[in-house]
Amino acid sequence: MRKKIPKWKKYLNEITFEYSTPAAKIFDGVLLFLIISSITIVMLDSVPSLHLKHKIFFHKLEWAFTVLFTIEYVLRIISAKQPGKFAFSFLGIVDFIAIIPTYLTLLIYTPDILLILRVLRLLRIFRIFRLSHFLKDVNFLAATLYKSIQKITIFMIFAMVLVILLGSLMYLVEKPENGFTSIPECVYWALVTLTTVGYGDVVPVTILGKAVASIVMLTGFVIIAVPLGIVTNEMAKAMRSRDAHTGICKACKMDGHDADANYCKFCGEKFNAINKKV
């Protein structure tokens, strides 16, 4: 016989893991406020002048946030249907990382490493996305980027070959005293120039060097546009596919039609092939 789950545990599970109830929405809102506030304090504490002036105050706030996050983590463990599975899930590990740095300060003192771990609390915002209407948009963006990986990878390989060739060419035409002392140094310069960053730490002086630099700069405009075009194209295809599979009316933008519907039940617009579900 299956063990009956207590009502209080069901209610706690709804608050901590769901998003449809008013209580859950309030819980998510408070959690989002705490996450942003915690990250803000970490950032302010990294400013030397503020750290010296408000060190004790920041320390107290850090412990306050840690205690609240600890209570939340314990509540999630208690109310989870499978506590072990939750604890070792991505979000469960992120929740644990959110509280452990402050407790580690009682044993060791490595402020720089612990500061980075505290900043990882920002990842907890994904929990808010997971438990809200943002989930569909996040999944849509993730799927689009995933479909673009292969094309972008091929493009990046081509770009690296181009950078090495341009860097090698610059090594031949420029002089070492101008900073182009080796092919790796020239490849670094080509990469910085091609991406239009242009630090200016290494600058061509000769006429041939400036000519090559001009070619690299002009090529950079095309190079930057390609990845954006790939992602934009995949996103447009995904949006068309999503509309075709969800029966969205092009006229009134309403959803929820039957798969065999020929007309919109809200505005009466006739469906074409792309409107209808497949």
KAPEWO-V210434 format. One record per pair of residues at least 4 apart in sequence whose C-alpha atoms are under 7 Angstrom apart, sorted by the first residue. I is the first residue (numbers start at 0). J is the second residue. D is the distance in whole Angstrom. If there is no record, write none. Layout:
[[I & J & D] [I & J & D]]
//
This chain:
[[4 & 8 & 7] [4 & 9 & 7] [5 & 9 & 6] [6 & 10 & 6] [7 & 11 & 6] [8 & 12 & 6] [8 & 78 & 5] [9 & 13 & 6] [10 & 14 & 6] [11 & 15 & 6] [11 & 78 & 6] [12 & 16 & 6] [12 & 78 & 5] [12 & 79 & 6] [13 & 17 & 5] [13 & 23 & 7] [14 & 22 & 6] [14 & 23 & 4] [14 & 26 & 7] [15 & 23 & 6] [15 & 75 & 6] [17 & 23 & 6] [17 & 130 & 6] [18 & 23 & 5] [18 & 24 & 6] [18 & 130 & 5] [18 & 131 & 6] [19 & 23 & 7] [20 & 24 & 6] [21 & 25 & 6] [22 & 26 & 6] [23 & 27 & 6] [24 & 28 & 6] [25 & 29 & 6] [26 & 30 & 6] [27 & 31 & 6] [27 & 127 & 6] [28 & 32 & 6] [29 & 33 & 6] [30 & 34 & 6] [31 & 35 & 6] [31 & 124 & 7] [32 & 36 & 6] [33 & 37 & 6] [34 & 38 & 6] [34 & 120 & 7] [34 & 121 & 7] [35 & 39 & 6] [36 & 40 & 6] [37 & 41 & 6] [37 & 64 & 7] [38 & 42 & 6] [38 & 118 & 6] [38 & 121 & 7] [39 & 43 & 6] [40 & 44 & 6] [40 & 57 & 7] [41 & 45 & 6] [43 & 49 & 7] [44 & 49 & 6] [44 & 50 & 5] [44 & 57 & 7] [45 & 50 & 7] [46 & 50 & 6] [47 & 51 & 6] [48 & 52 & 6] [49 & 53 & 6] [50 & 54 & 5] [53 & 57 & 6] [54 & 58 & 6] [55 & 59 & 6] [56 & 60 & 6] [57 & 61 & 6] [58 & 62 & 6] [59 & 63 & 6] [60 & 64 & 6] [61 & 65 & 6] [62 & 66 & 6] [62 & 101 & 7] [63 & 67 & 6] [64 & 68 & 6] [65 & 69 & 6] [65 & 98 & 5] [65 & 101 & 7] [66 & 70 & 6] [67 & 71 & 6] [68 & 72 & 6] [68 & 98 & 6] [69 & 73 & 6] [69 & 98 & 6] [70 & 74 & 6] [71 & 75 & 6] [72 & 76 & 6] [72 & 94 & 7] [73 & 77 & 6] [74 & 78 & 6] [75 & 79 & 6] [76 & 82 & 5] [77 & 82 & 7] [79 & 85 & 7] [81 & 85 & 6] [82 & 86 & 6] [83 & 87 & 6] [84 & 88 & 6] [85 & 91 & 5] [86 & 91 & 5] [86 & 92 & 6] [87 & 91 & 6] [87 & 92 & 6] [88 & 92 & 6] [89 & 93 & 6] [90 & 94 & 6] [90 & 126 & 7] [91 & 95 & 6] [92 & 96 & 6] [93 & 97 & 6] [93 & 122 & 7] [93 & 123 & 7] [94 & 123 & 7] [95 & 99 & 6] [96 & 116 & 7] [97 & 117 & 6] [97 & 119 & 7] [97 & 120 & 5] [99 & 103 & 6] [100 & 104 & 7] [100 & 113 & 5] [100 & 116 & 6] [100 & 117 & 7] [103 & 107 & 6] [104 & 108 & 6] [109 & 113 & 6] [110 & 114 & 6] [111 & 115 & 7] [112 & 116 & 6] [113 & 117 & 6] [114 & 118 & 6] [115 & 119 & 7] [124 & 128 & 7] [125 & 129 & 6] [126 & 130 & 6] [127 & 131 & 6] [128 & 133 & 5] [128 & 134 & 6] [129 & 133 & 7] [129 & 134 & 5] [133 & 137 & 6] [134 & 138 & 6] [135 & 139 & 6] [136 & 140 & 6] [137 & 141 & 6] [138 & 142 & 6] [139 & 143 & 6] [140 & 144 & 6] [141 & 145 & 6] [142 & 146 & 6] [143 & 147 & 6] [143 & 233 & 6] [143 & 234 & 6] [143 & 237 & 7] [144 & 148 & 6] [144 & 230 & 7] [147 & 151 & 6] [147 & 229 & 7] [147 & 230 & 6] [147 & 233 & 7] [148 & 152 & 6] [149 & 153 & 6] [150 & 154 & 6] [151 & 155 & 6] [151 & 226 & 6] [152 & 156 & 6] [153 & 157 & 6] [154 & 158 & 6] [155 & 159 & 6] [156 & 160 & 6] [157 & 161 & 6] [158 & 162 & 6] [159 & 163 & 6] [160 & 164 & 6] [161 & 165 & 6] [162 & 166 & 6] [162 & 186 & 6] [162 & 189 & 6] [162 & 190 & 6] [163 & 167 & 6] [163 & 186 & 6] [164 & 168 & 6] [165 & 169 & 6] [165 & 189 & 6] [166 & 170 & 6] [166 & 182 & 6] [166 & 185 & 5] [166 & 186 & 4] [166 & 189 & 5] [167 & 171 & 7] [167 & 182 & 6] [167 & 185 & 7] [167 & 186 & 7] [168 & 172 & 7] [169 & 173 & 6] [169 & 185 & 6] [169 & 208 & 6] [169 & 211 & 7] [170 & 179 & 6] [170 & 181 & 7] [170 & 182 & 6] [170 & 185 & 6] [172 & 207 & 6] [172 & 208 & 6] [173 & 179 & 6] [173 & 203 & 7] [173 & 205 & 6] [173 & 208 & 6] [174 & 179 & 6] [175 & 179 & 5] [175 & 180 & 4] [177 & 203 & 7] [177 & 204 & 7] [178 & 201 & 6] [179 & 184 & 6] [179 & 185 & 6] [180 & 184 & 6] [181 & 185 & 6] [182 & 186 & 6] [183 & 187 & 6] [184 & 188 & 6] [185 & 189 & 6] [186 & 190 & 6] [187 & 191 & 6] [188 & 192 & 6] [188 & 201 & 7] [189 & 193 & 6] [190 & 194 & 6] [191 & 195 & 6] [191 & 196 & 5] [191 & 197 & 6] [192 & 196 & 6] [192 & 197 & 5] [192 & 215 & 7] [192 & 216 & 6] [193 & 215 & 6] [193 & 216 & 6] [193 & 218 & 7] [193 & 219 & 4] [194 & 219 & 6] [194 & 223 & 7] [195 & 216 & 7] [195 & 219 & 6] [203 & 208 & 5] [203 & 209 & 6] [204 & 208 & 6] [204 & 209 & 7] [205 & 209 & 6] [206 & 210 & 6] [207 & 211 & 6] [208 & 212 & 6] [209 & 213 & 6] [210 & 214 & 6] [211 & 215 & 6] [212 & 216 & 6] [213 & 217 & 6] [214 & 218 & 6] [215 & 219 & 6] [218 & 222 & 6] [219 & 223 & 6] [220 & 224 & 6] [221 & 225 & 6] [224 & 228 & 6] [225 & 229 & 6] [226 & 230 & 6] [227 & 231 & 6] [228 & 232 & 6] [229 & 233 & 6] [230 & 234 & 6] [231 & 235 & 6] [232 & 236 & 6] [233 & 237 & 6] [234 & 238 & 6] [235 & 239 & 6] [236 & 240 & 6] [237 & 241 & 6] [238 & 242 & 6] [239 & 243 & 6] [240 & 244 & 6] [241 & 245 & 6] [242 & 246 & 6] [242 & 247 & 6] [242 & 274 & 7] [243 & 273 & 5] [243 & 274 & 5] [243 & 275 & 6] [243 & 276 & 6] [244 & 275 & 7] [244 & 276 & 5] [244 & 277 & 6] [245 & 254 & 7] [245 & 276 & 6] [246 & 254 & 6] [246 & 255 & 7] [246 & 256 & 6] [246 & 274 & 5] [246 & 275 & 5] [246 & 276 & 5] [247 & 252 & 6] [247 & 253 & 6] [247 & 254 & 5] [247 & 274 & 6] [248 & 252 & 5] [248 & 253 & 5] [248 & 254 & 7] [248 & 263 & 6] [248 & 274 & 6] [250 & 268 & 7] [251 & 266 & 7] [256 & 260 & 6] [258 & 275 & 6] [258 & 276 & 5] [261 & 269 & 6] [261 & 270 & 5] [262 & 267 & 5] [262 & 268 & 5] [262 & 269 & 4] [262 & 270 & 5] [263 & 267 & 5] [263 & 268 & 5] [263 & 269 & 6] [263 & 270 & 7] [270 & 274 & 6] [270 & 275 & 7] [271 & 275 & 7]]
//
